[in-house]
């Protein structure tokens, strides 16, 4: 697109300055990147229930080992 070509053109009607300003505002708002939402905070209660070491391995005797101190 050449630099002298407009980004958009009104093909019907005669918009007022306020209508054109509203249109430009919508186009600019849609063109901005959306910020990623902040990660949800994990409560201390949830953190305390998670194992601090490696994940438990399934297999023979795993149920016994899960109750042993680490």
PDB file of N, H, CA, C and O in Angstrom:
ATOM      1  N   UNK A   1       0.843  -1.167   0.000  1.00  0.00           N
ATOM      2  CA  UNK A   1       0.000   0.000   0.000  1.00  0.00           C
ATOM      3  C   UNK A   1       0.893   1.237   0.000  1.00  0.00           C
ATOM      4  O   UNK A   1       1.760   1.372   0.863  1.00  0.00           O
ATOM      5  N   UNK A   2       0.693   2.126  -0.945  1.00  0.00           N
ATOM      6  H   UNK A   2      -0.011   2.016  -1.646  1.00  0.00           H
ATOM      7  CA  UNK A   2       1.496   3.357  -0.982  1.00  0.00           C
ATOM      8  C   UNK A   2       1.208   4.253   0.220  1.00  0.00           C
ATOM      9  O   UNK A   2       0.131   4.189   0.812  1.00  0.00           O
ATOM     10  N   UNK A   3       2.173   5.078   0.566  1.00  0.00           N
ATOM     11  H   UNK A   3       3.048   5.131   0.085  1.00  0.00           H
ATOM     12  CA  UNK A   3       2.047   5.945   1.738  1.00  0.00           C
ATOM     13  C   UNK A   3       0.972   7.008   1.546  1.00  0.00           C
ATOM     14  O   UNK A   3       0.398   7.472   2.531  1.00  0.00           O
ATOM     15  N   UNK A   4       0.681   7.408   0.312  1.00  0.00           N
ATOM     16  H   UNK A   4       1.148   7.031  -0.488  1.00  0.00           H
ATOM     17  CA  UNK A   4      -0.319   8.458   0.102  1.00  0.00           C
ATOM     18  C   UNK A   4      -1.743   7.915   0.026  1.00  0.00           C
ATOM     19  O   UNK A   4      -2.684   8.705  -0.060  1.00  0.00           O
ATOM     20  N   UNK A   5      -1.935   6.603   0.053  1.00  0.00           N
ATOM     21  H   UNK A   5      -1.171   5.961   0.123  1.00  0.00           H
ATOM     22  CA  UNK A   5      -3.263   6.012   0.012  1.00  0.00           C
ATOM     23  C   UNK A   5      -3.859   5.984   1.420  1.00  0.00           C
ATOM     24  O   UNK A   5      -3.168   5.595   2.361  1.00  0.00           O
ATOM     25  N   UNK A   6      -5.131   6.389   1.590  1.00  0.00           N
ATOM     26  H   UNK A   6      -5.692   6.706   0.825  1.00  0.00           H
ATOM     27  CA  UNK A   6      -5.729   6.401   2.931  1.00  0.00           C
ATOM     28  C   UNK A   6      -5.941   4.986   3.454  1.00  0.00           C
ATOM     29  O   UNK A   6      -6.074   4.041   2.678  1.00  0.00           O
ATOM     30  N   UNK A   7      -5.972   4.850   4.783  1.00  0.00           N
ATOM     31  H   UNK A   7      -5.864   5.619   5.413  1.00  0.00           H
ATOM     32  CA  UNK A   7      -6.181   3.540   5.399  1.00  0.00           C
ATOM     33  C   UNK A   7      -7.618   3.055   5.254  1.00  0.00           C
ATOM     34  O   UNK A   7      -7.859   1.855   5.119  1.00  0.00           O
ATOM     35  N   UNK A   8      -8.573   3.979   5.280  1.00  0.00           N
ATOM     36  H   UNK A   8      -8.378   4.954   5.390  1.00  0.00           H
ATOM     37  CA  UNK A   8      -9.974   3.625   5.041  1.00  0.00           C
ATOM     38  C   UNK A   8     -10.648   4.768   4.320  1.00  0.00           C
ATOM     39  O   UNK A   8     -10.166   5.900   4.319  1.00  0.00           O
ATOM     40  N   UNK A   9     -11.782   4.447   3.701  1.00  0.00           N
ATOM     41  H   UNK A   9     -12.174   3.527   3.702  1.00  0.00           H
ATOM     42  CA  UNK A   9     -12.493   5.441   2.905  1.00  0.00           C
ATOM     43  C   UNK A   9     -13.991   5.316   3.179  1.00  0.00           C
ATOM     44  O   UNK A   9     -14.506   4.201   3.257  1.00  0.00           O
ATOM     45  N   UNK A  10     -14.694   6.430   3.326  1.00  0.00           N
ATOM     46  H   UNK A  10     -14.275   7.336   3.263  1.00  0.00           H
ATOM     47  CA  UNK A  10     -16.138   6.440   3.505  1.00  0.00           C
ATOM     48  C   UNK A  10     -16.741   6.436   2.104  1.00  0.00           C
ATOM     49  O   UNK A  10     -16.516   7.361   1.323  1.00  0.00           O
ATOM     50  N   UNK A  11     -17.514   5.384   1.785  1.00  0.00           N
ATOM     51  H   UNK A  11     -17.697   4.632   2.419  1.00  0.00           H
ATOM     52  CA  UNK A  11     -18.061   5.269   0.428  1.00  0.00           C
ATOM     53  C   UNK A  11     -19.490   5.763   0.324  1.00  0.00           C
ATOM     54  O   UNK A  11     -19.952   6.063  -0.777  1.00  0.00           O
ATOM     55  N   UNK A  12     -20.204   5.856   1.438  1.00  0.00           N
ATOM     56  H   UNK A  12     -19.829   5.612   2.332  1.00  0.00           H
ATOM     57  CA  UNK A  12     -21.575   6.366   1.399  1.00  0.00           C
ATOM     58  C   UNK A  12     -21.807   7.300   2.572  1.00  0.00           C
ATOM     59  O   UNK A  12     -21.221   7.124   3.640  1.00  0.00           O
ATOM     60  N   UNK A  13     -22.640   8.267   2.377  1.00  0.00           N
ATOM     61  H   UNK A  13     -23.116   8.409   1.509  1.00  0.00           H
ATOM     62  CA  UNK A  13     -23.008   9.183   3.442  1.00  0.00           C
ATOM     63  C   UNK A  13     -21.955  10.246   3.679  1.00  0.00           C
ATOM     64  O   UNK A  13     -20.895  10.272   3.053  1.00  0.00           O
ATOM     65  N   UNK A  14     -22.292  11.112   4.602  1.00  0.00           N
ATOM     66  H   UNK A  14     -23.153  11.091   5.110  1.00  0.00           H
ATOM     67  CA  UNK A  14     -21.396  12.198   4.966  1.00  0.00           C
ATOM     68  C   UNK A  14     -21.246  12.157   6.490  1.00  0.00           C
ATOM     69  O   UNK A  14     -22.056  12.743   7.209  1.00  0.00           O
ATOM     70  N   UNK A  15     -20.220  11.469   6.981  1.00  0.00           N
ATOM     71  H   UNK A  15     -19.562  10.992   6.397  1.00  0.00           H
ATOM     72  CA  UNK A  15     -20.066  11.358   8.433  1.00  0.00           C
ATOM     73  C   UNK A  15     -19.602  12.679   9.041  1.00  0.00           C
ATOM     74  O   UNK A  15     -18.886  13.464   8.419  1.00  0.00           O
ATOM     75  N   UNK A  16     -20.035  12.889  10.267  1.00  0.00           N
ATOM     76  H   UNK A  16     -20.616  12.252  10.772  1.00  0.00           H
ATOM     77  CA  UNK A  16     -19.594  14.085  10.987  1.00  0.00           C
ATOM     78  C   UNK A  16     -18.200  13.825  11.551  1.00  0.00           C
ATOM     79  O   UNK A  16     -17.699  12.701  11.514  1.00  0.00           O
ATOM     80  N   UNK A  17     -17.599  14.861  12.060  1.00  0.00           N
ATOM     81  H   UNK A  17     -18.006  15.774  12.090  1.00  0.00           H
ATOM     82  CA  UNK A  17     -16.269  14.723  12.651  1.00  0.00           C
ATOM     83  C   UNK A  17     -16.315  13.781  13.855  1.00  0.00           C
ATOM     84  O   UNK A  17     -15.374  13.019  14.076  1.00  0.00           O
ATOM     85  N   UNK A  18     -17.399  13.826  14.633  1.00  0.00           N
ATOM     86  H   UNK A  18     -18.163  14.445  14.453  1.00  0.00           H
ATOM     87  CA  UNK A  18     -17.536  12.947  15.799  1.00  0.00           C
ATOM     88  C   UNK A  18     -17.660  11.489  15.362  1.00  0.00           C
ATOM     89  O   UNK A  18     -17.088  10.609  16.006  1.00  0.00           O
ATOM     90  N   UNK A  19     -18.385  11.219  14.295  1.00  0.00           N
ATOM     91  H   UNK A  19     -18.849  11.934  13.773  1.00  0.00           H
ATOM     92  CA  UNK A  19     -18.527   9.853  13.796  1.00  0.00           C
ATOM     93  C   UNK A  19     -17.192   9.313  13.278  1.00  0.00           C
ATOM     94  O   UNK A  19     -16.851   8.156  13.524  1.00  0.00           O
ATOM     95  N   UNK A  20     -16.443  10.147  12.564  1.00  0.00           N
ATOM     96  H   UNK A  20     -16.720  11.087  12.364  1.00  0.00           H
ATOM     97  CA  UNK A  20     -15.128   9.718  12.097  1.00  0.00           C
ATOM     98  C   UNK A  20     -14.170   9.472  13.260  1.00  0.00           C
ATOM     99  O   UNK A  20     -13.369   8.538  13.224  1.00  0.00           O
ATOM    100  N   UNK A  21     -14.255  10.313  14.291  1.00  0.00           N
ATOM    101  H   UNK A  21     -14.905  11.072  14.321  1.00  0.00           H
ATOM    102  CA  UNK A  21     -13.404  10.129  15.472  1.00  0.00           C
ATOM    103  C   UNK A  21     -13.748   8.817  16.174  1.00  0.00           C
ATOM    104  O   UNK A  21     -12.855   8.109  16.639  1.00  0.00           O
ATOM    105  N   UNK A  22     -15.033   8.491  16.251  1.00  0.00           N
ATOM    106  H   UNK A  22     -15.759   9.066  15.873  1.00  0.00           H
ATOM    107  CA  UNK A  22     -15.439   7.228  16.868  1.00  0.00           C
ATOM    108  C   UNK A  22     -14.930   6.047  16.050  1.00  0.00           C
ATOM    109  O   UNK A  22     -14.483   5.050  16.615  1.00  0.00           O
ATOM    110  N   UNK A  23     -14.993   6.151  14.736  1.00  0.00           N
ATOM    111  H   UNK A  23     -15.357   6.961  14.276  1.00  0.00           H
ATOM    112  CA  UNK A  23     -14.512   5.076  13.869  1.00  0.00           C
ATOM    113  C   UNK A  23     -13.001   4.884  14.031  1.00  0.00           C
ATOM    114  O   UNK A  23     -12.526   3.753  14.137  1.00  0.00           O
ATOM    115  N   UNK A  24     -12.267   5.961  14.049  1.00  0.00           N
ATOM    116  H   UNK A  24     -12.653   6.879  13.962  1.00  0.00           H
ATOM    117  CA  UNK A  24     -10.812   5.872  14.231  1.00  0.00           C
ATOM    118  C   UNK A  24     -10.488   5.288  15.602  1.00  0.00           C
ATOM    119  O   UNK A  24      -9.561   4.487  15.727  1.00  0.00           O
ATOM    120  N   UNK A  25     -11.240   5.679  16.630  1.00  0.00           N
ATOM    121  H   UNK A  25     -11.992   6.329  16.528  1.00  0.00           H
ATOM    122  CA  UNK A  25     -11.013   5.135  17.975  1.00  0.00           C
ATOM    123  C   UNK A  25     -11.215   3.628  18.025  1.00  0.00           C
ATOM    124  O   UNK A  25     -10.450   2.917  18.676  1.00  0.00           O
ATOM    125  N   UNK A  26     -12.241   3.142  17.341  1.00  0.00           N
ATOM    126  H   UNK A  26     -12.862   3.720  16.812  1.00  0.00           H
ATOM    127  CA  UNK A  26     -12.495   1.694  17.315  1.00  0.00           C
ATOM    128  C   UNK A  26     -11.376   0.972  16.572  1.00  0.00           C
ATOM    129  O   UNK A  26     -10.921  -0.084  17.010  1.00  0.00           O
ATOM    130  N   UNK A  27     -10.937   1.529  15.463  1.00  0.00           N
ATOM    131  H   UNK A  27     -11.307   2.387  15.106  1.00  0.00           H
ATOM    132  CA  UNK A  27      -9.869   0.888  14.683  1.00  0.00           C
ATOM    133  C   UNK A  27      -8.575   0.842  15.489  1.00  0.00           C
ATOM    134  O   UNK A  27      -7.877  -0.173  15.475  1.00  0.00           O
ATOM    135  N   UNK A  28      -8.246   1.915  16.185  1.00  0.00           N
ATOM    136  H   UNK A  28      -8.812   2.739  16.197  1.00  0.00           H
ATOM    137  CA  UNK A  28      -7.024   1.953  16.985  1.00  0.00           C
ATOM    138  C   UNK A  28      -7.128   0.967  18.154  1.00  0.00           C
ATOM    139  O   UNK A  28      -6.160   0.275  18.468  1.00  0.00           O
ATOM    140  N   UNK A  29      -8.292   0.904  18.794  1.00  0.00           N
ATOM    141  H   UNK A  29      -9.078   1.466  18.539  1.00  0.00           H
ATOM    142  CA  UNK A  29      -8.460  -0.014  19.924  1.00  0.00           C
ATOM    143  C   UNK A  29      -8.353  -1.460  19.474  1.00  0.00           C
ATOM    144  O   UNK A  29      -7.804  -2.288  20.200  1.00  0.00           O
ATOM    145  N   UNK A  30      -8.862  -1.782  18.298  1.00  0.00           N
ATOM    146  H   UNK A  30      -9.308  -1.110  17.708  1.00  0.00           H
ATOM    147  CA  UNK A  30      -8.790  -3.156  17.802  1.00  0.00           C
ATOM    148  C   UNK A  30      -7.383  -3.523  17.358  1.00  0.00           C
ATOM    149  O   UNK A  30      -7.022  -4.700  17.379  1.00  0.00           O
ATOM    150  N   UNK A  31      -6.579  -2.543  16.958  1.00  0.00           N
ATOM    151  H   UNK A  31      -6.871  -1.587  16.941  1.00  0.00           H
ATOM    152  CA  UNK A  31      -5.234  -2.812  16.448  1.00  0.00           C
ATOM    153  C   UNK A  31      -4.227  -3.032  17.568  1.00  0.00           C
ATOM    154  O   UNK A  31      -3.174  -3.627  17.339  1.00  0.00           O
ATOM    155  N   UNK A  32      -4.536  -2.555  18.791  1.00  0.00           N
ATOM    156  H   UNK A  32      -5.392  -2.072  18.976  1.00  0.00           H
ATOM    157  CA  UNK A  32      -3.611  -2.716  19.912  1.00  0.00           C
ATOM    158  C   UNK A  32      -3.571  -4.162  20.371  1.00  0.00           C
ATOM    159  O   UNK A  32      -4.612  -4.818  20.406  1.00  0.00           O
ATOM    160  N   UNK A  33      -2.401  -4.679  20.726  1.00  0.00           N
ATOM    161  H   UNK A  33      -1.555  -4.146  20.698  1.00  0.00           H
ATOM    162  CA  UNK A  33      -2.339  -6.051  21.238  1.00  0.00           C
ATOM    163  C   UNK A  33      -3.001  -6.143  22.615  1.00  0.00           C
ATOM    164  O   UNK A  33      -2.925  -5.214  23.419  1.00  0.00           O
ATOM    165  N   UNK A  34      -3.632  -7.251  22.862  1.00  0.00           N
ATOM    166  H   UNK A  34      -3.694  -8.006  22.209  1.00  0.00           H
ATOM    167  CA  UNK A  34      -4.312  -7.471  24.137  1.00  0.00           C
ATOM    168  C   UNK A  34      -3.296  -8.007  25.143  1.00  0.00           C
ATOM    169  O   UNK A  34      -2.550  -8.941  24.850  1.00  0.00           O
ATOM    170  N   UNK A  35      -3.278  -7.410  26.320  1.00  0.00           N
ATOM    171  H   UNK A  35      -3.884  -6.651  26.558  1.00  0.00           H
ATOM    172  CA  UNK A  35      -2.358  -7.856  27.362  1.00  0.00           C
ATOM    173  C   UNK A  35      -2.824  -9.200  27.906  1.00  0.00           C
ATOM    174  O   UNK A  35      -4.022  -9.424  28.075  1.00  0.00           O
ATOM    175  N   UNK A  36      -1.892 -10.076  28.174  1.00  0.00           N
ATOM    176  H   UNK A  36      -0.919  -9.894  28.036  1.00  0.00           H
ATOM    177  CA  UNK A  36      -2.222 -11.384  28.731  1.00  0.00           C
ATOM    178  C   UNK A  36      -2.714 -11.208  30.163  1.00  0.00           C
ATOM    179  O   UNK A  36      -2.191 -10.373  30.901  1.00  0.00           O
ATOM    180  N   UNK A  37      -3.718 -11.993  30.558  1.00  0.00           N
ATOM    181  H   UNK A  37      -4.142 -12.671  29.958  1.00  0.00           H
ATOM    182  CA  UNK A  37      -4.203 -11.858  31.931  1.00  0.00           C
ATOM    183  C   UNK A  37      -3.136 -12.322  32.924  1.00  0.00           C
ATOM    184  O   UNK A  37      -2.327 -13.200  32.626  1.00  0.00           O
ATOM    185  N   UNK A  38      -3.156 -11.720  34.090  1.00  0.00           N
ATOM    186  H   UNK A  38      -3.813 -11.007  34.332  1.00  0.00           H
ATOM    187  CA  UNK A  38      -2.192 -12.079  35.125  1.00  0.00           C
ATOM    188  C   UNK A  38      -2.463 -13.514  35.586  1.00  0.00           C
ATOM    189  O   UNK A  38      -3.620 -13.915  35.707  1.00  0.00           O
ATOM    190  N   UNK A  39      -1.414 -14.282  35.842  1.00  0.00           N
ATOM    191  H   UNK A  39      -0.473 -13.957  35.744  1.00  0.00           H
ATOM    192  CA  UNK A  39      -1.639 -15.654  36.303  1.00  0.00           C
ATOM    193  C   UNK A  39      -2.336 -15.654  37.659  1.00  0.00           C
ATOM    194  O   UNK A  39      -2.092 -14.792  38.503  1.00  0.00           O
ATOM    195  N   UNK A  40      -3.192 -16.623  37.844  1.00  0.00           N
ATOM    196  H   UNK A  40      -3.391 -17.324  37.158  1.00  0.00           H
ATOM    197  CA  UNK A  40      -3.937 -16.716  39.097  1.00  0.00           C
ATOM    198  C   UNK A  40      -2.979 -17.069  40.238  1.00  0.00           C
ATOM    199  O   UNK A  40      -2.116 -17.936  40.100  1.00  0.00           O
ATOM    200  N   UNK A  41      -3.148 -16.395  41.339  1.00  0.00           N
ATOM    201  H   UNK A  41      -3.849 -15.691  41.451  1.00  0.00           H
ATOM    202  CA  UNK A  41      -2.298 -16.661  42.503  1.00  0.00           C
ATOM    203  C   UNK A  41      -2.700 -17.991  43.126  1.00  0.00           C
ATOM    204  O   UNK A  41      -3.887 -18.292  43.250  1.00  0.00           O
ATOM    205  N   UNK A  42      -1.722 -18.771  43.510  1.00  0.00           N
ATOM    206  H   UNK A  42      -0.758 -18.525  43.409  1.00  0.00           H
ATOM    207  CA  UNK A  42      -1.975 -20.057  44.143  1.00  0.00           C
ATOM    208  C   UNK A  42      -1.962 -19.845  45.649  1.00  0.00           C
ATOM    209  O   UNK A  42      -1.038 -19.246  46.199  1.00  0.00           O
ATOM    210  N   UNK A  43      -2.998 -20.345  46.302  1.00  0.00           N
ATOM    211  H   UNK A  43      -3.748 -20.832  45.856  1.00  0.00           H
ATOM    212  CA  UNK A  43      -3.097 -20.140  47.738  1.00  0.00           C
ATOM    213  C   UNK A  43      -2.077 -20.993  48.486  1.00  0.00           C
ATOM    214  O   UNK A  43      -1.577 -21.986  47.957  1.00  0.00           O
ATOM    215  N   UNK A  44      -1.776 -20.600  49.708  1.00  0.00           N
ATOM    216  H   UNK A  44      -2.182 -19.794  50.138  1.00  0.00           H
ATOM    217  CA  UNK A  44      -0.837 -21.353  50.533  1.00  0.00           C
ATOM    218  C   UNK A  44      -1.395 -22.738  50.833  1.00  0.00           C
ATOM    219  O   UNK A  44      -0.635 -23.697  50.965  1.00  0.00           O
ATOM    220  N   UNK A  45      -2.696 -22.848  50.940  1.00  0.00           N
ATOM    221  H   UNK A  45      -3.314 -22.068  50.832  1.00  0.00           H
ATOM    222  CA  UNK A  45      -3.327 -24.137  51.199  1.00  0.00           C
ATOM    223  C   UNK A  45      -3.055 -25.099  50.044  1.00  0.00           C
ATOM    224  O   UNK A  45      -2.728 -26.263  50.277  1.00  0.00           O
ATOM    225  N   UNK A  46      -3.184 -24.637  48.827  1.00  0.00           N
ATOM    226  H   UNK A  46      -3.450 -23.692  48.638  1.00  0.00           H
ATOM    227  CA  UNK A  46      -2.934 -25.486  47.663  1.00  0.00           C
ATOM    228  C   UNK A  46      -1.460 -25.828  47.561  1.00  0.00           C
ATOM    229  O   UNK A  46      -1.114 -26.973  47.268  1.00  0.00           O
ATOM    230  N   UNK A  47      -0.590 -24.869  47.795  1.00  0.00           N
ATOM    231  H   UNK A  47      -0.871 -23.939  48.033  1.00  0.00           H
ATOM    232  CA  UNK A  47       0.854 -25.113  47.712  1.00  0.00           C
ATOM    233  C   UNK A  47       1.300 -26.148  48.721  1.00  0.00           C
ATOM    234  O   UNK A  47       2.180 -26.953  48.416  1.00  0.00           O
ATOM    235  N   UNK A  48       0.719 -26.156  49.928  1.00  0.00           N
ATOM    236  H   UNK A  48       0.005 -25.501  50.176  1.00  0.00           H
ATOM    237  CA  UNK A  48       1.156 -27.083  50.962  1.00  0.00           C
ATOM    238  C   UNK A  48       0.766 -28.519  50.629  1.00  0.00           C
ATOM    239  O   UNK A  48       1.384 -29.449  51.146  1.00  0.00           O
ATOM    240  N   UNK A  49      -0.220 -28.725  49.798  1.00  0.00           N
ATOM    241  H   UNK A  49      -0.722 -27.969  49.377  1.00  0.00           H
ATOM    242  CA  UNK A  49      -0.654 -30.064  49.455  1.00  0.00           C
ATOM    243  C   UNK A  49       0.124 -30.685  48.320  1.00  0.00           C
ATOM    244  O   UNK A  49       0.009 -31.887  48.078  1.00  0.00           O
ATOM    245  N   UNK A  50       0.902 -29.906  47.630  1.00  0.00           N
ATOM    246  H   UNK A  50       0.995 -28.930  47.827  1.00  0.00           H
ATOM    247  CA  UNK A  50       1.675 -30.437  46.510  1.00  0.00           C
ATOM    248  C   UNK A  50       2.984 -31.030  46.999  1.00  0.00           C
ATOM    249  O   UNK A  50       3.604 -30.499  47.920  1.00  0.00           O
ATOM    250  N   UNK A  51       3.410 -32.135  46.384  1.00  0.00           N
ATOM    251  H   UNK A  51       2.906 -32.567  45.636  1.00  0.00           H
ATOM    252  CA  UNK A  51       4.691 -32.712  46.803  1.00  0.00           C
ATOM    253  C   UNK A  51       5.845 -31.776  46.442  1.00  0.00           C
ATOM    254  O   UNK A  51       5.845 -31.148  45.384  1.00  0.00           O
ATOM    255  N   UNK A  52       6.816 -31.697  47.334  1.00  0.00           N
ATOM    256  H   UNK A  52       6.815 -32.207  48.194  1.00  0.00           H
ATOM    257  CA  UNK A  52       7.947 -30.809  47.085  1.00  0.00           C
ATOM    258  C   UNK A  52       9.028 -31.493  46.276  1.00  0.00           C
ATOM    259  O   UNK A  52       9.838 -30.824  45.632  1.00  0.00           O
ATOM    260  N   UNK A  53       9.053 -32.807  46.298  1.00  0.00           N
ATOM    261  H   UNK A  53       8.396 -33.350  46.820  1.00  0.00           H
ATOM    262  CA  UNK A  53      10.081 -33.519  45.537  1.00  0.00           C
ATOM    263  C   UNK A  53       9.502 -33.984  44.208  1.00  0.00           C
ATOM    264  O   UNK A  53       8.458 -33.501  43.770  1.00  0.00           O
ATOM    265  N   UNK A  54      10.182 -34.914  43.580  1.00  0.00           N
ATOM    266  H   UNK A  54      11.030 -35.306  43.935  1.00  0.00           H
ATOM    267  CA  UNK A  54       9.746 -35.424  42.285  1.00  0.00           C
ATOM    268  C   UNK A  54       8.379 -36.092  42.412  1.00  0.00           C
ATOM    269  O   UNK A  54       7.969 -36.489  43.503  1.00  0.00           O
ATOM    270  N   UNK A  55       7.697 -36.208  41.309  1.00  0.00           N
ATOM    271  H   UNK A  55       8.030 -35.885  40.423  1.00  0.00           H
ATOM    272  CA  UNK A  55       6.377 -36.823  41.285  1.00  0.00           C
ATOM    273  C   UNK A  55       6.476 -38.286  41.712  1.00  0.00           C
ATOM    274  O   UNK A  55       7.503 -38.937  41.522  1.00  0.00           O
ATOM    275  N   UNK A  56       5.403 -38.776  42.283  1.00  0.00           N
ATOM    276  H   UNK A  56       4.568 -38.247  42.437  1.00  0.00           H
ATOM    277  CA  UNK A  56       5.371 -40.165  42.717  1.00  0.00           C
ATOM    278  C   UNK A  56       5.350 -41.077  41.502  1.00  0.00           C
ATOM    279  O   UNK A  56       4.671 -40.795  40.515  1.00  0.00           O
ATOM    280  N   UNK A  57       6.086 -42.155  41.577  1.00  0.00           N
ATOM    281  H   UNK A  57       6.638 -42.385  42.379  1.00  0.00           H
ATOM    282  CA  UNK A  57       6.136 -43.096  40.471  1.00  0.00           C
ATOM    283  C   UNK A  57       5.199 -44.255  40.765  1.00  0.00           C
ATOM    284  O   UNK A  57       5.189 -44.784  41.877  1.00  0.00           O
ATOM    285  N   UNK A  58       4.424 -44.645  39.786  1.00  0.00           N
ATOM    286  H   UNK A  58       4.432 -44.216  38.883  1.00  0.00           H
ATOM    287  CA  UNK A  58       3.532 -45.783  39.935  1.00  0.00           C
ATOM    288  C   UNK A  58       4.318 -47.061  39.708  1.00  0.00           C
ATOM    289  O   UNK A  58       5.298 -47.074  38.964  1.00  0.00           O
ATOM    290  N   UNK A  59       3.887 -48.127  40.347  1.00  0.00           N
ATOM    291  H   UNK A  59       3.091 -48.116  40.952  1.00  0.00           H
ATOM    292  CA  UNK A  59       4.538 -49.414  40.156  1.00  0.00           C
ATOM    293  C   UNK A  59       4.414 -50.258  41.397  1.00  0.00           C
ATOM    294  O   UNK A  59       3.751 -49.873  42.360  1.00  0.00           O
ATOM    295  N   UNK A  60       5.046 -51.401  41.373  1.00  0.00           N
ATOM    296  H   UNK A  60       5.584 -51.714  40.591  1.00  0.00           H
ATOM    297  CA  UNK A  60       4.968 -52.300  42.523  1.00  0.00           C
ATOM    298  C   UNK A  60       5.549 -51.634  43.777  1.00  0.00           C
ATOM    299  O   UNK A  60       6.665 -51.116  43.751  1.00  0.00           O
ATOM    300  N   UNK A  61       4.794 -51.654  44.857  1.00  0.00           N
ATOM    301  H   UNK A  61       3.888 -52.075  44.879  1.00  0.00           H
ATOM    302  CA  UNK A  61       5.252 -51.091  46.118  1.00  0.00           C
ATOM    303  C   UNK A  61       5.137 -49.585  46.214  1.00  0.00           C
ATOM    304  O   UNK A  61       5.549 -49.007  47.220  1.00  0.00           O
ATOM    305  N   UNK A  62       4.584 -48.917  45.189  1.00  0.00           N
ATOM    306  H   UNK A  62       4.249 -49.386  44.372  1.00  0.00           H
ATOM    307  CA  UNK A  62       4.493 -47.462  45.200  1.00  0.00           C
ATOM    308  C   UNK A  62       3.565 -46.970  46.292  1.00  0.00           C
ATOM    309  O   UNK A  62       3.803 -45.915  46.880  1.00  0.00           O
ATOM    310  N   UNK A  63       2.525 -47.711  46.567  1.00  0.00           N
ATOM    311  H   UNK A  63       2.332 -48.568  46.089  1.00  0.00           H
ATOM    312  CA  UNK A  63       1.583 -47.272  47.617  1.00  0.00           C
ATOM    313  C   UNK A  63       2.246 -47.300  48.973  1.00  0.00           C
ATOM    314  O   UNK A  63       1.936 -46.466  49.824  1.00  0.00           O
ATOM    315  N   UNK A  64       3.163 -48.248  49.201  1.00  0.00           N
ATOM    316  H   UNK A  64       3.415 -48.925  48.509  1.00  0.00           H
ATOM    317  CA  UNK A  64       3.897 -48.281  50.474  1.00  0.00           C
ATOM    318  C   UNK A  64       4.873 -47.109  50.563  1.00  0.00           C
ATOM    319  O   UNK A  64       4.979 -46.445  51.594  1.00  0.00           O
ATOM    320  N   UNK A  65       5.581 -46.870  49.460  1.00  0.00           N
ATOM    321  H   UNK A  65       5.495 -47.410  48.622  1.00  0.00           H
ATOM    322  CA  UNK A  65       6.597 -45.822  49.444  1.00  0.00           C
ATOM    323  C   UNK A  65       5.966 -44.439  49.592  1.00  0.00           C
ATOM    324  O   UNK A  65       6.619 -43.510  50.066  1.00  0.00           O
ATOM    325  N   UNK A  66       4.704 -44.295  49.192  1.00  0.00           N
ATOM    326  H   UNK A  66       4.173 -45.050  48.807  1.00  0.00           H
ATOM    327  CA  UNK A  66       4.079 -42.978  49.268  1.00  0.00           C
ATOM    328  C   UNK A  66       3.878 -42.534  50.710  1.00  0.00           C
ATOM    329  O   UNK A  66       3.772 -41.335  50.967  1.00  0.00           O
ATOM    330  N   UNK A  67       3.822 -43.457  51.650  1.00  0.00           N
ATOM    331  H   UNK A  67       3.908 -44.431  51.442  1.00  0.00           H
ATOM    332  CA  UNK A  67       3.627 -43.096  53.045  1.00  0.00           C
ATOM    333  C   UNK A  67       4.913 -42.935  53.811  1.00  0.00           C
ATOM    334  O   UNK A  67       4.885 -42.494  54.960  1.00  0.00           O
ATOM    335  N   UNK A  68       6.043 -43.275  53.218  1.00  0.00           N
ATOM    336  H   UNK A  68       6.066 -43.633  52.285  1.00  0.00           H
ATOM    337  CA  UNK A  68       7.317 -43.184  53.904  1.00  0.00           C
ATOM    338  C   UNK A  68       7.841 -41.738  53.868  1.00  0.00           C
ATOM    339  O   UNK A  68       7.564 -40.998  52.924  1.00  0.00           O
ATOM    340  N   UNK A  69       8.589 -41.351  54.888  1.00  0.00           N
ATOM    341  H   UNK A  69       8.814 -41.953  55.654  1.00  0.00           H
ATOM    342  CA  UNK A  69       9.165 -39.995  54.857  1.00  0.00           C
ATOM    343  C   UNK A  69      10.200 -39.885  53.733  1.00  0.00           C
ATOM    344  O   UNK A  69      10.842 -40.866  53.356  1.00  0.00           O
ATOM    345  N   UNK A  70      10.340 -38.685  53.221  1.00  0.00           N
ATOM    346  H   UNK A  70       9.819 -37.889  53.527  1.00  0.00           H
ATOM    347  CA  UNK A  70      11.266 -38.465  52.109  1.00  0.00           C
ATOM    348  C   UNK A  70      12.533 -37.850  52.594  1.00  0.00           C
ATOM    349  O   UNK A  70      13.437 -37.590  51.799  1.00  0.00           O
TER     350      UNK A  70
END
